Amino acid sequence: MLNALIDRCCRWINVLIALALAVMVVMVFGNVVLRYAFNSGIAVSEEVSRWLFVWITFLGAIVAVKEHGHLGTDLVLTKLPPIAQRVCLVISHGLMLFCTWLLFSGALSQARINWDVEAPVTGASVAIFYASGVVFAVASGLLLLLNLWRLLSGQVPDDQLVQTSGSEDVATLPDMQLDRAALPSRKPPSH
């Protein structure tokens, strides 16, 4: 039930990202056309596009946390026994939660400070800009806490502790090996 709710929320986040990206493309492209063809432009498009880009980044990062899509290294982790892997993952989740707390407290402070500050072009509250960090920190914090709970309660099997795959994993796949005998021969063109 909880997984279905999280999946549904991430689908809506993806829809919001797509809509924001479409608005950004239309605004920026329209502004470029207006600037080069008519020597004018829409002043609001630059500010709104910049804000949308920040929101897209943070919303995409929420989905990446859910899908374990952020960069990670597992070189040492894969060599450890399952109990040591579990301990390392608990420590890493603790560190990620600490960083998320730092981001949350900083973004929330900036949103409060800038609540009454108006953006130069749109006149909207600059707190909207910083609210993206608050939204990301709350959502990713909840996802990290859920992952940590699953890890500590044993809901994650030992064979699924390491969820990243690096280039060294891809290179060892037998299906990816190049069979030179199966390649057609290349003869130089005759003149």
Summary of the structure (lengths in Angstrom):
residues: 191
radius of gyration: 23.6
end to end distance: 69.8
largest distance: 76.9
contacts: 457
relative contact order: 0.10
helix: 71%
strand: 1%
